[in-house]
Amino acid sequence: MTPLDREILGLVQRVSEQAILPRYRNLASGEIIEKAANELVTVADHEAEAMLAEGLAQIDPSPAIVGEEAAHDDPGVLEHLTGDCWIVDPIDGTHNFAHGHPPFGILIARASGGLCRSGWIYDCVTGRLCHAHHGMGAFVNGERIAARTTGETPPVAAISVIFLDADRREAVRRHIAPHYRTVDTPRCAAEQYPRLALGENDVSFFERMLAWDHAAGILWLNEAGGKAARPDGSPYRVDEWDKPGLIGAASPALWDELATRMLQLD
């Protein structure tokens, strides 16, 4: 790990231990709020984001901080994604956390020029840290890893239809699902991206592309030798926050196969 990685690890461990885990399975009903359809936020999300913002400012105060909850309260915060910024999801998998079960984690990315340069994915329950820097490979708990497939036939596809309209759900059922062994997603990008590189899932696709959910995981998966890109093959950019759609896969070949099949959805 680099000195920066060790600083980030210390920060996420501290935030997890002080703001998140004490409220795990210990939330009062008034501490869980539905901020949008299928989206929950808890008092722990707000406390964790405040601690993360303070800690990142101490590590390097020059980038702007784009936090999920800050952006929800003030969409103008998203404009910082065009420049040098920290991107923070204080509890990724809030739905799981609020219902008292894993997985959930902390996601931090560092971006500039619209591209993610560094990313950290911390599992609050297991303590696993996945991290990557552009051009330097992907790591789990400090050990470099290479993406591997499940080796299953048909390949394993993690598919979520939560944010799909009825027509697109039906198209997925008809044109995608028959070619894979489908499994549910964990409703947690901090877990889904590791599953794509660690031999649990082969492919997945995402409709809603919020930077705090995806920036760190996309960089990490690509650095591991898998592939995460827009369905047309273009790279993901954090400053394209309104542009939907991304395919993630354990290998470029698996990515190509799913991308070809997804053309039938359009």
Summary of the structure (lengths in Angstrom):
residues: 266
radius of gyration: 17.5
end to end distance: 43.0
largest distance: 50.7
contacts: 916
relative contact order: 0.13
helix: 41%
strand: 26%
